[in-house]
Each structure stands twice: as structure tokens, then as C-alpha cells.
Amino acid sequence: MKKTLVFDFDGTLCHSLELVKVGIKSALDKYYKEKIDDNVLTKYFGPNEEGILINILGDRLGKDGFYEYLLTYFNNHDKYLKDFFPGMRELLEKLNKDGFTLYLLTGRSVESLMISLTKLDAFKYFKGYYTGAIKGAVKDELLLKLLNDHNLHKEDIIYIGDSINDVIQCNKIGVKIISALYDNFESHDGIEKLKPFKIAKNIADLETFIYKEVL
């Protein structure tokens, strides 16, 4: 039986972090008096973008800031996020042609994901999508919901994600993960210690693991 593959978005399909940061910084410039550098900002990551802004600005300004974020995200998308990683679109097309079932499961907001999937003409690759929450990282919950929604077992799916937290949450519920480190080299040592199913250092690695190790 062909495996069901569940892809993360940021850092796995494309290099999108810079665009996300541009949007968040635009909202903070408008609603927050203090400057937050990148190292501090990334410590707020885990919730979706609305949750990040609420945690920094409070509930009311955070919601206003989220609208500013989405506007900036949309207006700058063509500049900062023109396409997937080289070779990724071809891999997605091949996987679909060969009968794999693909889902998207990401910690980002549904609103920004819809913008990107539209801009990148990428709805056609995925059977469905699951998005993050204001409260924090919930990929374990989302994966369990996906399994329940589609009457799948844990051994039927492979998650493909790039962060340490992705490995932690997959290990927590017993879902195999291929760690995609072609855009996240600084996390290599930490991820390796957590013993994911496989570590892909480039798109070719990812394709090899899917066709030779996963089936």
C-alpha cells in the first residue's frame, strides 16, 4: 500500500521564514513600541502567527496586528516567496502521479497558508490541510485528528518536517518523521539526538527515503 505523506510547510516545502518575519515585524512596528530582534522573536514561535502577536501585544492589539501581518504577508509574497525549494514541485508532482496521498500539516495560520497556496498554485498537490492554533504547538493533536478523519493508523503515515519540535511531537504519539534539514542546518545536532526515522539533507535524500525506505 502507498504511504500517506504529511508535509510541513515552512522550511520543508519552501523557505518562508523571512516572509513571516517581515509580516510580524510590520505588525510590531505599528503596534509595539519596543524593537524585537530575530533571536528574541523566534522564541515566541510555536503558536500560529496570530498567537505570536497576541502573546507579544495582548489580545486586542494582537488581533489588530494579525490583520496588519496578513496584509504585509500578501503584499510581499511575490518578493520573498516565489516558489518551493528547487526540485520540490517536481517531487510533489511525481508523488501524486505515483499514487501517494499528500496532506499539509503546519503550525502556521490558515489565512496565511491560503495566501501561499494560492500564490504558489499548490492546492492541486494536497488532499487536505491542517493548520496551527493560537494556543501553541499542536502538531501532535493535528496528526491524531488527521488519522481519525481519514480512518488511518499511525503506521500508515509519515510526517515530513524540519524542526526539533516536529520530532518531539511525532515521537510523542508514535508517528514516524523524516526530518528535512536542507533549510535548517543549525538544528541538525539537536534533531539527530532525538532519533527521527530519517534525516534528509536535500530533496534528493527525501525522494530516496520515500521511494526506497518508506514503501
MOGI-V594517 format. One record per residue. N is the residue number from 0. RES is the residue in three letters. SS is DSSP state (H for helix, E for strand, - for the rest). PHI is phi in degrees with one decimal (* if undefined). D_FIRST is the distance of its C-alpha to the first C-alpha in Angstrom with 2 decimals. Layout:
N,RES,SS,PHI,D_FIRST
N,RES,SS,PHI,D_FIRST
This chain:
0,MET,-,*,0.00
1,LYS,-,-68.2,3.80
2,LYS,-,-73.2,6.33
3,THR,E,-90.4,9.30
4,LEU,E,-106.9,12.35
5,VAL,E,-118.2,15.74
6,PHE,E,-99.8,18.76
7,ASP,-,-71.0,22.33
8,PHE,-,-104.1,24.98
9,ASP,E,-66.6,28.18
10,GLY,-,78.4,28.16
11,THR,-,-112.4,24.46
12,LEU,-,-90.5,24.37
13,CYS,E,-158.3,28.13
14,HIS,-,-90.1,31.46
15,SER,-,-116.0,32.71
16,LEU,H,-60.4,34.75
17,GLU,H,-62.9,37.99
18,LEU,H,-64.4,37.72
19,VAL,H,-59.6,37.05
20,LYS,H,-65.0,40.06
21,VAL,H,-59.3,42.24
22,GLY,H,-66.2,41.53
23,ILE,H,-65.8,42.17
24,LYS,H,-65.5,45.31
25,SER,H,-62.9,46.59
26,ALA,H,-66.0,46.34
27,LEU,H,-69.2,48.03
28,ASP,H,-60.1,50.76
29,LYS,H,-84.2,51.58
30,TYR,H,-118.5,51.43
31,TYR,-,-127.9,51.89
32,LYS,-,-80.9,55.09
33,GLU,-,-94.2,53.79
34,LYS,-,-87.7,51.79
35,ILE,-,-120.1,48.48
36,ASP,-,-79.6,47.29
37,ASP,H,-60.4,43.68
38,ASN,H,-62.8,43.53
39,VAL,H,-72.7,44.71
40,LEU,H,-60.3,42.58
41,THR,H,-65.2,39.28
42,LYS,-,-69.0,40.21
43,TYR,-,-85.2,39.82
44,PHE,-,-67.7,36.19
45,GLY,-,141.7,33.62
46,PRO,-,-67.2,34.47
47,ASN,-,-70.4,33.79
48,GLU,H,-62.1,36.62
49,GLU,H,-63.5,38.61
50,GLY,H,-64.1,38.43
51,ILE,H,-58.6,39.62
52,LEU,H,-69.8,42.59
53,ILE,H,-65.4,43.43
54,ASN,H,-65.3,43.52
55,ILE,H,-89.1,45.96
56,LEU,H,-101.7,48.01
57,GLY,-,92.9,47.86
58,ASP,H,-63.9,46.47
59,ARG,H,-68.1,48.68
60,LEU,H,-67.6,48.94
61,GLY,H,-62.7,45.29
62,LYS,H,-68.0,44.29
63,ASP,H,-63.0,46.83
64,GLY,H,-62.3,45.59
65,PHE,H,-64.8,42.01
66,TYR,H,-65.3,43.24
67,GLU,H,-63.2,45.07
68,TYR,H,-58.1,41.95
69,LEU,H,-63.0,39.89
70,LEU,H,-63.0,42.72
71,THR,H,-66.0,42.99
72,TYR,H,-58.9,39.23
73,PHE,H,-63.4,39.17
74,ASN,H,-68.9,42.33
75,ASN,H,-106.6,41.28
76,HIS,H,-60.6,37.63
77,ASP,H,-66.6,38.39
78,LYS,H,-81.4,40.46
79,TYR,H,-101.8,38.22
80,LEU,-,-139.2,34.66
81,LYS,-,-87.5,34.44
82,ASP,-,-167.3,30.80
83,PHE,-,-68.9,27.73
84,PHE,-,-56.7,27.97
85,PRO,-,-53.6,28.39
86,GLY,-,93.7,25.11
87,MET,H,-71.6,23.06
88,ARG,H,-61.5,23.30
89,GLU,H,-63.8,22.20
90,LEU,H,-66.4,19.11
91,LEU,H,-60.3,18.24
92,GLU,H,-64.5,18.83
93,LYS,H,-65.7,16.68
94,LEU,H,-62.7,13.65
95,ASN,H,-63.7,14.25
96,LYS,H,-61.9,14.85
97,ASP,-,-88.8,11.62
98,GLY,-,92.7,9.60
99,PHE,-,-74.0,9.25
100,THR,E,-101.7,10.84
101,LEU,E,-116.6,14.02
102,TYR,E,-125.1,16.66
103,LEU,E,-107.6,20.08
104,LEU,E,-142.7,21.61
105,THR,-,-135.0,25.10
106,GLY,-,-82.4,28.35
107,ARG,-,-81.8,30.45
108,SER,-,-75.0,31.99
109,VAL,H,-65.1,30.46
110,GLU,H,-64.7,33.61
111,SER,H,-71.2,33.36
112,LEU,H,-63.3,29.62
113,MET,H,-63.2,30.41
114,ILE,H,-59.8,33.16
115,SER,H,-68.3,30.98
116,LEU,H,-64.0,28.08
117,THR,H,-70.5,30.80
118,LYS,H,-60.9,32.74
119,LEU,-,-91.8,29.76
120,ASP,-,51.8,28.31
121,ALA,-,-120.3,24.93
122,PHE,H,-57.0,23.94
123,LYS,H,-65.0,21.96
124,TYR,H,-85.2,19.32
125,PHE,-,-122.6,18.32
126,LYS,-,-75.1,17.22
127,GLY,E,-172.7,19.66
128,TYR,E,-146.5,21.75
129,TYR,E,-132.4,23.33
130,THR,-,-123.5,26.71
131,GLY,-,-74.3,29.16
132,ALA,E,-129.4,32.15
133,ILE,-,-64.1,35.88
134,LYS,-,-71.7,36.06
135,GLY,E,146.9,34.08
136,ALA,-,-67.9,30.74
137,VAL,-,-136.1,28.19
138,LYS,H,-64.0,24.77
139,ASP,H,-61.8,23.94
140,GLU,H,-65.1,24.95
141,LEU,H,-65.9,23.07
142,LEU,H,-64.0,19.75
143,LEU,H,-65.5,20.37
144,LYS,H,-65.0,21.33
145,LEU,H,-59.3,18.17
146,LEU,H,-59.4,16.14
147,ASN,H,-67.5,18.64
148,ASP,H,-61.2,18.85
149,HIS,-,-115.0,15.24
150,ASN,-,53.4,14.65
151,LEU,-,-110.2,12.25
152,HIS,-,-104.3,12.69
153,LYS,H,-57.4,13.95
154,GLU,H,-74.6,11.32
155,ASP,H,-84.5,8.74
156,ILE,E,-124.2,11.06
157,ILE,E,-128.3,13.18
158,TYR,E,-95.3,16.67
159,ILE,E,-123.4,18.65
160,GLY,E,-146.3,22.38
161,ASP,-,-114.7,25.70
162,SER,-,-107.8,28.02
163,ILE,H,-60.4,29.09
164,ASN,H,-62.9,28.77
165,ASP,H,-59.4,25.09
166,VAL,H,-65.8,24.52
167,ILE,H,-58.5,26.86
168,GLN,H,-72.5,25.21
169,CYS,H,-68.3,21.64
170,ASN,H,-61.0,23.07
171,LYS,H,-59.8,24.99
172,ILE,H,-109.3,22.07
173,GLY,-,78.7,19.66
174,VAL,-,-103.4,17.20
175,LYS,E,-68.5,16.41
176,ILE,E,-132.3,18.23
177,ILE,E,-97.8,18.76
178,SER,E,-82.5,22.48
179,ALA,E,-93.0,23.60
180,LEU,-,-110.3,27.17
181,TYR,-,-76.5,28.15
182,ASP,-,-129.7,30.32
183,ASN,-,-145.9,31.16
184,PHE,H,-62.8,32.67
185,GLU,H,-67.5,35.17
186,SER,H,-94.7,32.58
187,HIS,H,-56.4,31.15
188,ASP,H,-61.8,33.17
189,GLY,H,-64.1,32.57
190,ILE,H,-69.4,28.82
191,GLU,H,-59.5,28.68
192,LYS,H,-65.7,30.61
193,LEU,-,-84.3,28.03
194,LYS,-,56.4,25.38
195,PRO,-,-66.8,22.35
196,PHE,-,-58.5,19.07
197,LYS,E,-147.3,20.01
198,ILE,E,-121.0,22.91
199,ALA,E,-100.3,22.72
200,LYS,-,-90.1,26.28
201,ASN,-,-160.3,25.55
202,ILE,H,-64.6,23.06
203,ALA,H,-62.7,22.47
204,ASP,H,-57.6,21.53
205,LEU,H,-59.3,19.04
206,GLU,H,-62.7,17.36
207,THR,H,-61.3,17.45
208,PHE,H,-62.9,15.91
209,ILE,H,-65.4,12.96
210,TYR,H,-86.2,12.31
211,LYS,H,-108.5,13.67
212,GLU,H,-109.2,13.40
213,VAL,H,-82.4,10.54
214,LEU,-,-62.9,7.60
